[in-house]
Amino acid sequence: MIPELVGSFDRSLAFMRGLIADLSDEEMVLQPPGAPNHAAWTLGHVIHSCQAIAGELGVVPWLPDDWELRFGYGSAPAAAADSGSSCKAALLASLADASNRLREVLLATDESRLSEPLPDEQTREILPTLGDALLQVVSAHTAFHAGQLAAWRRAIGRPPVGVFV
């Protein structure tokens, strides 16, 4: 199950990288009407999510302290644009680092751990096991934001990019 989870994650990330490949730094923070999250925030949020779920597997946080405020649950895309963290190259480097860290810990995780209770007691009500959380965050959440990024791309007037499946 873990290799398949990593494969799904990698395909979603490849799709996301393709969606922004031809964009400038300025385009990364465009906020068209009806599109809730610009590309810079979306990438930052996925990076933050990688750290969060890796933390459930025992990985020590590595992102700057203010990353959660800028990209965590409930943050606003304007905070990402105003913080100077919208540089595409820096976000792509952070995404590569975060995904490599998460991929490494996932591939080293014994599948018997998937039935363990989620360490985060608050989230355990929604995602009771480590396996539930991994499927949700690594696969569903990442794919959701890839789809959101595809819709955002169309909203800024760019043509679609090939689907990741």
Secondary structure, 3 states (H helix, E strand, C coil): CHHHHHHHHHHHHHHHHHHHCCCCCCHHHCCCCCCCCCHHHHHHHHHHHHHHHHHHCCCCCCCCCCHHHHHCCCCCHHHHHHCCCCCHHHHHHHHHHHHHHHHHHHHCCCHHHHHCECCCCCHHHCCCEHHHHHHHHHHHHHHHHHHHHHHHHHHCCCCCCCCCC
